[in-house]
Amino acid sequence: MAQRAWRLSAAAVAVAAFAVASLINDYLPGRDDILNRPFPRAAVVDEDVQLRTGSVRVSNVGVARAVEWNFSRAQTEEVFLTFSLTYLPNGEETTVGPVEVVDASGRIFGGTQAHGRSLRCGASQAGVAVTCDMAVEMPADALEDARLRVWNFNSGNGDDYADVALPLDADRVAALVSSAGDYTISPPTFSRSEK
């Protein structure tokens, strides 16, 4: 009788241990989760950041109420965050993007915008930098402490990306929004690398 009670208690302990292990396993990241996690490369405006496929630089950060390109125009009740993106490919990939803006609370803005342009920059070739003007429509209250994410093209978010801190504190945002006007998206420009 004592041996039977011991076997039952041993079985109950084993079942409980498997249940706890299964519960813990559900909360731990798996191998694929870890291998596919993108790697952020920290940067600031006007600084090159090296990605696997080339270097990226964000400059000329501003705010607009309307954007113009070719013979088209888009206006918003909110604002467009405007900036220039320079990409110098190292030969592996000729395009960079998509570009996303992440606000302080984690909301993400980007993708194809109301102005009809996708947020990608390229195509170029190794050693030739391409600079693209970009505009992301977003609420004005999302500008403060926002960050810009520039992904490797076609990475499936499983690669590295530039995580660019934007110089947008409360005073700067107020000044930019109060003076926001039109922004012209110029055609991409190309320049030979000095590196």
C-alpha positions in Angstrom: 0.0 0.0 0.0 2.8 2.4 0.9 4.6 1.6 -2.3 1.5 2.3 -4.4 1.0 5.7 -2.6 4.7 6.5 -3.3 4.2 5.7 -7.1 1.1 7.9 -7.2 2.9 10.8 -5.5 5.9 10.4 -7.8 3.6 10.4 -10.9 1.8 13.5 -9.6 5.1 15.3 -9.0 6.3 14.3 -12.5 3.0 15.6 -14.1 3.3 18.8 -12.2 6.9 19.3 -13.2 6.0 18.8 -16.9 3.1 21.3 -16.6 5.4 23.9 -15.0 8.1 23.3 -17.6 5.5 23.6 -20.4 4.2 26.9 -18.9 7.8 28.3 -18.7 8.6 27.2 -22.2 5.5 29.1 -23.5 6.9 32.3 -22.2 10.6 31.9 -23.3 11.6 32.9 -26.8 12.3 30.1 -29.2 15.4 29.7 -31.4 13.6 31.2 -34.4 12.4 34.2 -32.3 16.0 35.0 -31.3 17.5 34.4 -34.7 14.8 36.5 -36.5 14.9 39.4 -34.1 16.1 42.6 -35.9 19.2 44.3 -34.6 19.0 48.1 -34.1 21.9 50.3 -34.9 21.7 53.5 -32.9 22.3 56.8 -34.7 21.5 60.5 -34.5 20.7 63.0 -37.3 23.6 64.0 -39.6 25.6 60.9 -38.6 26.3 57.9 -40.8 25.2 54.5 -39.4 26.5 51.4 -41.0 24.0 48.7 -41.8 24.8 45.3 -43.3 23.9 46.5 -46.8 25.4 50.0 -46.7 25.4 53.3 -44.7 22.5 55.5 -44.0 22.4 59.2 -43.0 19.3 61.2 -42.0 19.4 65.0 -42.3 17.2 68.1 -42.8 14.5 67.1 -40.4 11.5 69.4 -40.5 7.7 69.6 -40.5 5.2 70.6 -43.2 1.5 70.9 -43.7 1.6 70.0 -47.4 4.0 68.1 -49.6 4.5 68.6 -53.4 6.3 66.4 -55.9 6.2 66.5 -59.7 2.8 68.1 -60.4 1.0 66.6 -57.4 0.2 68.0 -53.9 -1.0 66.4 -50.7 -2.2 68.3 -47.6 -3.0 67.1 -44.2 -4.9 68.2 -41.1 -2.0 66.8 -39.1 1.6 67.3 -40.2 4.2 65.7 -42.4 7.6 64.9 -40.8 10.1 65.7 -43.5 13.7 64.6 -43.9 16.4 63.7 -46.3 17.8 60.1 -46.3 21.1 59.3 -47.9 22.0 55.7 -48.6 25.4 54.5 -49.8 25.1 50.8 -50.8 28.0 48.5 -50.3 27.1 46.4 -53.3 24.7 43.9 -51.7 21.4 45.8 -51.9 20.7 48.9 -54.0 17.6 50.1 -52.1 17.0 50.9 -48.4 13.6 51.0 -46.7 10.9 50.9 -45.6 11.2 53.9 -43.3 9.0 54.1 -40.2 8.6 56.8 -37.5 8.0 55.5 -34.0 6.7 57.9 -31.4 7.4 57.9 -27.7 4.4 55.7 -26.9 5.4 53.1 -29.6 2.9 54.0 -32.3 4.3 53.4 -35.8 3.8 55.7 -38.8 5.1 55.0 -42.3 4.6 52.7 -45.3 2.9 54.0 -48.3 1.7 57.5 -47.5 -1.2 59.7 -48.6 1.1 61.5 -51.0 1.3 58.1 -52.9 5.0 57.5 -52.4 6.5 54.5 -50.7 9.1 55.2 -48.1 12.0 53.6 -49.8 15.2 55.2 -51.1 17.2 53.9 -54.1 18.1 52.4 -56.4 21.8 53.0 -56.6 25.0 51.0 -57.1 27.9 50.3 -54.8 29.9 53.5 -54.2 27.2 55.8 -55.4 25.2 57.6 -52.7 21.5 58.3 -53.3 19.7 61.0 -51.4 15.9 61.0 -51.2 13.5 63.5 -49.7 10.8 61.9 -47.6 7.6 62.9 -45.8 5.7 60.8 -43.2 2.1 61.9 -42.3 1.5 61.7 -38.6 -0.2 63.6 -35.7 1.7 66.6 -34.4 1.5 65.1 -30.8 3.6 62.1 -32.0 6.6 64.2 -33.0 8.1 64.8 -29.6 11.0 62.3 -28.9 10.1 60.3 -32.1 12.6 58.0 -33.6 13.2 57.0 -37.2 13.7 53.4 -38.2 15.3 52.7 -41.6 15.2 49.0 -42.5 17.3 47.0 -45.0 15.2 46.5 -48.1 13.4 43.2 -48.2 14.8 42.1 -44.9 11.5 40.9 -43.6 12.3 42.8 -40.4 14.8 40.0 -39.5 17.9 42.1 -40.2 19.5 45.2 -38.8 18.0 48.6 -39.0 19.1 52.2 -38.3 17.4 53.6 -35.2 17.8 57.3 -35.6 17.0 59.6 -32.6 15.3 62.8 -34.0 16.1 66.1 -32.4 12.5 66.8 -31.5 12.0 68.0 -27.9 8.8 69.9 -26.9 10.2 73.4 -27.7 11.6 72.3 -31.1 8.3 70.6 -32.0 6.3 73.7 -31.1 8.5 75.9 -33.3 8.4 73.5 -36.2 4.6 73.0 -36.1 3.9 76.8 -35.8 6.1 77.5 -38.9 5.0 74.5 -40.9 4.4 75.2 -44.6 4.9 73.4 -47.9 7.7 70.9 -48.6 8.8 69.9 -52.0 10.0 66.3 -52.5 12.8 66.6 -55.0 13.8 63.7 -57.3 16.6 61.5 -55.9 20.1 62.9 -56.3 23.2 60.8 -56.8 26.8 61.5 -55.7 30.0 59.5 -55.8 31.3 58.3 -52.5 34.3 60.2 -51.0 35.1 57.1 -48.9 
